Amino acid sequence: MERQEVIRLEHVTKRFGDKLVLEDIDLSVYEGDIIGYIGPNGAGKSTTVKMMLGLVDGYEGNILIFGENLKNQDHTYKKRIGYVPENAELYDSLTAQEYLAFIAGLYGLEEETAREKAHRLMMKFEIDHVMNARLSSFSKGMRQKVLIISSLLHNPDVLFLDEPLSGLDANSMLIVREILAQLSAQGKTIFYSSHIMDIVEKISNRIVLISDGHIAADGTFDELKEQNQKGSLQDIFNSLTGFSQHKEIAEDFVAIVQEELA
Ligand SMILES: Nc1ncnc2c1ncn2[C@@H]1O[C@H](COP(=O)(O)OP(=O)(O)OP(=O)(O)O)[C@@H](O)[C@H]1O
């Protein structure tokens, strides 16, 4: 059966002032894809994701989500997407329960049903005992679990995740990886942005590498390995982003650290 196209970027170019951040990006994403979206710091990953979420506009080209051009200003697609941002400190004064109720409200979920669902999901992540504590008192991993739950409460078809495993312990990471695999098997699409190459390598069934505002690689890990004749995603990343001086930079750094202060 042919998989449905869920996201399409057509000739997308984005500038911030004079700075060209993305240049003529074409990308099609299909249902069931787990895209590992990687690239050096400042490459334009968050900008692309925010454009797809409708949070950044003023670009050339077109972005279509579920076939709908975002320029048509029809926001109904937002009910079908979930987002785990890298930082969400804005709501620190809320309790986990209040935060989840707030997010559920944004998605138009019925309050009692959403509360009960959030509670059951928190139990699965073993954070239900802190349901009524403020997010500001949460550890990094606990906070991350709340964000993951909030992105999934409305059972979205597309999930955008920015460093979703950050702060999670090894067991929790395994659970989340398995959740993502199962969601993908059910046809959900996952856009996974991270700098942790060995996890991206394992989680994704397709990897898109963005560098200098262009797509420098797009394929399965095996395809990228074959094209680049490299062993790990880390090696492929270094090679495609033209980086090979980590030893020299580290040596210089350590030498400066060790200099005697007068
Ligand atoms: N609102 C903004 N105004 C001006 N420049 C911006 C803005 N947002 C992003 N940029 C610039 O656009 C470029 C791409 O930023 P972006 O956050 O998309 O990179 P990234 O690939 O997500 O980086 P990282 O891996 O560090 O998260 C950077 O040079 C950044 O400084």
The ligand as a Gaussian input file, in Angstrom:
#p B3LYP/6-31G(d) Opt

LIG

0 1
 N       14.465000      34.628000      15.608000
 C       15.666000      34.649000      15.035000
 N       16.231000      35.821000      14.651000
 C       17.445000      35.869000      14.060000
 N       18.197000      34.782000      13.786000
 C       17.696000      33.582000      14.145000
 C       16.417000      33.450000      14.797000
 N       16.185000      32.126000      15.025000
 C       17.267000      31.469000      14.548000
 N       18.179000      32.342000      14.020000
 C       19.461000      31.989000      13.392000
 O       19.192000      31.017000      12.395000
 C       20.231000      30.052000      12.366000
 C       19.617000      28.677000      12.523000
 O       19.117000      28.534000      13.846000
 P       18.388000      27.223000      14.348000
 O       17.967000      27.477000      15.753000
 O       17.345000      26.822000      13.372000
 O       19.576000      26.163000      14.303000
 P       19.620000      24.660000      14.819000
 O       20.075000      23.830000      13.665000
 O       18.334000      24.292000      15.428000
 O       20.767000      24.759000      15.915000
 P       21.027000      23.941000      17.282000
 O       21.564000      22.611000      16.868000
 O       22.084000      24.769000      17.953000
 O       19.742000      23.883000      18.045000
 C       21.214000      30.434000      13.468000
 O       22.266000      31.156000      12.868000
 C       20.402000      31.326000      14.378000
 O       21.223000      32.278000      15.005000

